[in-house]
Amino acid sequence: MTLTRRAFTATAAAAIATPAFAADRPAPVIIGHRGASGERPEHTRSAYLLAIQEGADFIEPDLCLTKDGHMVVRHENEIGGTTNIAAHPEFAARKTAKTIDGERIEGWFTEDFTLAELKTLRARERLPQVRPASAAFDGTDPILTFEEVVEIARAETKRTGRTIGVYPEMKHPSYFAGGGLAFEGRMAAALKAAGLDAHDAPVFVQCFEVAPLKTLRPLTRAPLVQLMSLEGGPADNSAVSYAQMATADGLKAISAYADGVGPEWKMVVPVTDGGLAAPTAFVSDAHAAGLKVHPWTVRAENIFLPAKLKRGADPAVHGDVDALYDALFKAGVDGLFSDFPGLAVQARTRFLKA
């Protein structure tokens, strides 16, 4: 299956630029984080279709590898928390413990199953206590492949008349490579097969590790994004921290192999005394290095928001997430990840009108 230029007729940025904002710069893109994962079990067809319905410009599939080398869409290769595998007695003996990026994890892992076996499972909500309405859809959707997510974007692009991009993440590539499952070649081949091997294609390929992006760089012309978090550093390079990579010099170094950066949102708008502080220099430094900035992940529930943005004590109730959206847009980000893309789109509309 190929996503041709006829299917995707414009670059991702140009396709979502609104007239009121295009004279300055393209409107910030809204990335449906694992789909509309605040409202449907993550990484499912239901979640992706709802994200697109709500106006998302990109849908994000996290990718893990199967025993037979397929790229399947799961946030982690441990799937006990996001599928009904525990209810499959035929797979009980495959429950095990593994060390992944220095952390010991017990459960069932994608690399121990073939694609055909994983297709017998059904997805379930990862946070049922916080998102009971989403948990009502447990057992509905099967695990998807990357190719199936690309097909969703292609079909919805045709149906809606607007470009729907894909934003895949290579999960734990060094770990998979250690088991004989290299990610980079598979990723490059999939992009070419989908017609996404171009700098202006509606796609971004992201990773928290550094070497896989550097390996992928000569294999594809698709835009690449270096992910980073507020703490720690890349699993494949203990000599450097994300804090070092987030400096002006660090961002300039990233620009040699990537087109953008995906920081944890607190790296752009810090939290001080339970509230949102003034933006850091992250966006301006990244833009000076020629990098786009797509922070992750804005979630609406109280449990995920700073103290001063909470509304009441119930962790599942939505807080003042609009204040966070507004602060990130004002900081100049080129887009953002959200579990509630509909809320993000509404916030963007208000911001552009203002």
C-alpha positions in Angstrom: 0.0 0.0 0.0 1.4 3.4 -1.0 0.5 6.9 0.1 1.1 8.8 -3.1 1.5 12.5 -3.6 -2.1 12.5 -4.9 -3.2 11.1 -1.5 -1.1 13.6 0.4 -1.1 16.7 -1.8 0.6 19.1 0.5 3.3 19.2 3.2 2.1 18.5 6.7 2.7 22.1 7.8 1.1 23.8 4.8 -1.9 21.5 5.0 -3.0 22.7 8.4 -2.0 26.3 8.2 -4.9 28.6 8.8 -5.3 31.8 6.8 -5.3 33.9 10.0 -1.9 32.5 11.0 -0.1 31.6 7.8 1.2 35.1 7.1 3.4 34.7 10.2 4.1 30.9 10.4 2.2 27.7 10.0 -0.4 27.0 12.7 0.9 24.6 15.4 0.0 21.0 14.6 -2.0 18.9 16.9 -0.8 15.3 17.3 -3.3 12.8 18.6 -1.1 11.1 21.2 -1.7 7.3 20.7 -4.9 8.6 19.0 -7.6 10.2 21.2 -6.1 8.1 24.1 -8.0 10.1 26.8 -11.3 8.8 25.4 -10.5 5.4 23.8 -8.0 2.6 24.6 -4.7 3.8 23.2 -3.3 2.9 19.8 -6.5 1.4 18.5 -8.4 2.1 15.3 -11.2 3.6 17.5 -8.7 6.0 19.1 -7.2 7.1 15.8 -10.5 7.7 14.1 -11.8 9.7 17.0 -8.6 11.8 17.0 -9.0 12.6 13.3 -12.7 13.3 13.8 -11.7 15.8 16.5 -9.3 17.6 14.2 -5.9 16.1 14.8 -3.4 16.7 12.1 -1.2 13.7 13.0 -1.9 10.4 14.7 0.9 8.8 16.7 1.7 5.0 16.6 4.4 3.8 19.0 6.1 0.8 17.4 7.4 -2.4 18.9 8.6 -5.5 17.0 7.1 -9.0 16.9 9.0 -12.3 16.9 8.6 -12.5 13.1 9.8 -8.9 12.5 6.5 -6.9 12.1 6.1 -3.4 13.5 3.1 -3.5 15.8 1.5 -0.5 17.5 1.9 -0.7 21.3 3.2 1.9 23.7 5.5 -0.7 25.3 6.6 -4.2 24.2 5.1 -5.4 27.5 1.5 -5.8 26.7 -0.1 -7.2 29.9 -1.4 -3.7 30.8 -2.9 -2.8 27.5 -4.4 -6.0 26.1 -6.4 -9.0 27.4 -3.5 -11.4 27.1 -3.9 -12.5 30.7 -7.3 -14.0 29.8 -5.6 -16.2 27.1 -4.6 -19.5 28.8 -2.7 -20.6 25.7 -0.2 -17.8 26.4 0.1 -18.1 30.1 3.5 -19.9 29.9 5.1 -17.0 28.0 4.8 -14.6 31.0 8.3 -13.7 32.0 10.6 -11.0 33.3 13.0 -9.0 31.3 15.3 -6.0 31.8 14.6 -3.2 29.3 16.7 0.0 29.4 17.9 -1.0 32.9 14.4 -1.7 34.3 13.2 -5.1 35.3 9.7 -5.7 33.9 7.4 -8.7 34.3 4.7 -9.6 31.8 4.2 -10.6 28.2 6.3 -9.1 25.4 5.7 -8.5 21.7 9.0 -10.0 20.6 7.9 -13.4 22.0 4.8 -13.5 19.8 4.1 -13.7 16.0 1.9 -11.1 14.4 -0.8 -13.8 13.9 -0.8 -14.5 17.7 -1.0 -10.9 18.7 -3.9 -10.4 16.3 -6.0 -12.7 18.6 -5.7 -10.2 21.4 -7.9 -7.2 22.1 -6.9 -3.8 23.5 -7.9 -2.4 26.9 -7.6 0.9 28.7 -4.3 1.3 30.5 -5.7 3.7 33.1 -9.2 2.5 33.9 -9.4 4.2 37.3 -8.7 7.6 35.7 -10.5 6.9 32.4 -13.5 4.6 33.1 -15.4 5.9 30.0 -12.5 4.8 27.8 -12.4 1.4 29.6 -16.0 0.8 28.5 -14.5 0.1 25.1 -12.1 -2.7 26.3 -12.1 -5.8 24.2 -13.3 -4.0 21.0 -10.1 -3.4 19.0 -7.2 -5.7 17.9 -3.6 -4.7 17.8 -2.6 -2.8 14.7 0.5 -2.8 12.5 2.2 0.4 11.3 0.9 -0.3 7.8 -2.6 -0.4 9.1 -2.2 3.0 10.8 -0.8 4.5 7.6 -3.8 3.1 5.8 -6.1 4.8 8.3 -4.4 8.1 7.7 -4.6 7.5 3.9 -8.3 6.7 4.0 -9.2 9.6 6.3 -7.1 12.0 4.1 -9.3 11.0 1.2 -12.5 11.1 3.1 -12.0 14.4 4.9 -10.0 16.3 2.2 -7.3 17.3 4.6 -3.9 15.8 5.2 -3.7 13.4 8.1 -0.1 12.6 8.9 1.5 9.8 10.9 4.1 10.3 13.7 5.6 6.9 14.5 8.0 6.3 17.4 10.7 3.6 17.5 10.4 2.1 21.0 13.5 0.6 22.6 15.5 0.1 19.4 18.8 -0.8 21.1 17.0 -3.4 23.2 15.3 -4.9 20.1 18.6 -4.8 18.2 20.2 -6.8 21.0 17.7 -9.6 20.3 18.4 -9.6 16.6 15.5 -7.3 15.6 17.0 -4.1 14.1 14.5 -1.3 13.8 16.1 1.2 11.4 16.0 -0.9 8.2 12.4 -1.9 8.8 11.4 1.7 9.5 13.1 3.0 6.3 11.5 0.2 4.2 8.0 0.9 5.6 8.3 4.6 4.9 9.3 4.0 1.3 6.5 1.4 0.8 4.0 4.0 2.1 5.3 6.8 -0.1 6.5 8.7 2.9 10.2 8.8 2.1 10.4 12.5 1.5 11.3 15.6 3.5 8.0 17.2 2.9 5.9 14.0 3.5 3.3 14.2 6.3 5.3 12.1 8.7 7.8 12.5 11.6 9.8 9.6 12.9 10.7 10.0 16.6 12.9 8.2 19.1 14.3 8.8 22.6 17.6 7.2 21.6 20.2 8.9 19.5 22.1 6.3 17.5 19.0 4.8 15.9 18.1 8.3 14.5 21.6 8.8 13.2 21.5 5.3 11.6 18.1 6.1 10.0 19.2 9.5 8.7 21.0 8.3 5.5 18.3 5.6 5.0 15.3 8.0 4.6 14.5 11.6 3.7 11.5 11.6 6.1 11.7 14.2 9.0 13.3 12.8 12.2 12.6 14.0 15.8 14.8 13.6 18.8 12.7 13.0 21.9 13.8 14.0 25.4 12.5 14.2 28.9 13.0 16.5 31.8 15.2 13.9 33.6 17.6 11.2 32.6 19.2 10.6 29.2 19.1 8.4 26.1 19.2 4.7 26.9 21.9 4.1 24.3 24.3 6.8 25.6 24.8 7.1 29.4 27.5 9.8 28.8 25.0 12.5 28.0 21.8 13.7 29.7 18.7 15.2 28.1 19.5 18.4 30.0 22.7 18.7 28.1 21.0 17.9 24.9 18.5 20.7 25.6 21.1 23.5 25.7 21.7 25.7 22.7 24.8 23.8 21.8 23.1 20.5 22.4 20.2 21.4 20.1 22.6 22.6 17.4 24.3 19.1 17.6 20.8 17.5 17.2 20.2 19.5 14.0 23.0 17.5 12.3 20.8 14.4 12.3 17.2 15.4 13.1 14.6 17.9 11.9 12.8 18.5 15.2 12.8 17.8 18.9 10.0 16.5 21.2 10.7 17.7 24.7 8.6 16.9 27.8 6.3 20.0 28.0 7.8 21.1 31.3 11.1 21.8 29.4 9.3 24.5 27.5 6.9 25.8 30.2 8.3 24.9 33.7 6.2 24.3 36.8 7.1 26.6 39.7 5.3 26.6 43.1 2.5 24.5 41.6 1.9 26.8 38.7 3.1 27.6 35.2 6.3 29.7 35.0 7.6 31.9 32.1 8.8 29.8 29.1 12.4 28.7 29.0 14.7 29.5 26.0 14.1 26.0 24.7 11.9 27.0 21.7 14.0 30.0 20.7 17.2 27.9 20.9 15.7 25.0 18.9 14.4 27.4 16.2 17.8 29.0 16.0 19.2 25.5 15.3 16.6 25.0 12.6 14.5 22.5 14.6 10.8 22.2 15.0 9.5 21.8 18.6 6.6 19.4 19.4 6.4 18.9 23.2 4.6 16.0 24.9 2.1 15.2 26.4 -0.8 17.5 27.4 -3.4 15.5 29.4 -6.5 17.1 30.8 -7.1 15.2 34.1 -6.1 16.7 37.4 -3.7 13.9 38.1 -1.5 15.1 35.2 -1.7 18.8 35.8 0.2 21.2 38.2 -1.4 21.9 41.5 -2.7 25.4 40.5 -4.4 24.0 37.4 -6.3 21.3 39.3 -10.1 21.6 39.8 -11.1 19.9 43.0 -9.5 16.7 44.4 -10.8 14.0 42.0 -7.7 12.9 40.0 -10.0 12.0 37.0 -11.7 15.4 36.7 -10.5 17.7 34.0 -8.5 20.7 35.3 -7.6 23.9 33.6 -5.8 22.3 30.7 -6.6 25.3 28.5 -4.1 27.3 30.5 -1.4 24.8 29.6 -2.3 24.7 25.9 -2.3 28.5 25.8 1.1 28.8 27.6 2.7 26.3 25.1 1.2 28.1 22.1 2.4 31.4 23.4 5.9 29.9 23.9 6.0 29.4 20.1 5.8 25.6 19.8 5.3 24.2 16.3 2.9 21.6 17.6 2.1 19.5 20.6 1.0 16.0 21.6 -2.4 15.6 23.4 -4.4 12.7 24.7 -7.5 14.9 24.0 -6.8 16.3 20.5 -10.3 17.8 20.3 -9.6 20.0 23.3 -6.2 20.9 21.8 -7.8 21.9 18.5 -10.3 24.1 20.3 -7.5 25.7 22.2 -5.5 26.3 19.1 -8.6 28.0 17.4 -9.0 30.3 20.3 -5.3 31.1 20.3 -5.2 31.9 16.6 -8.3 34.1 16.9 -6.7 36.0 19.8 
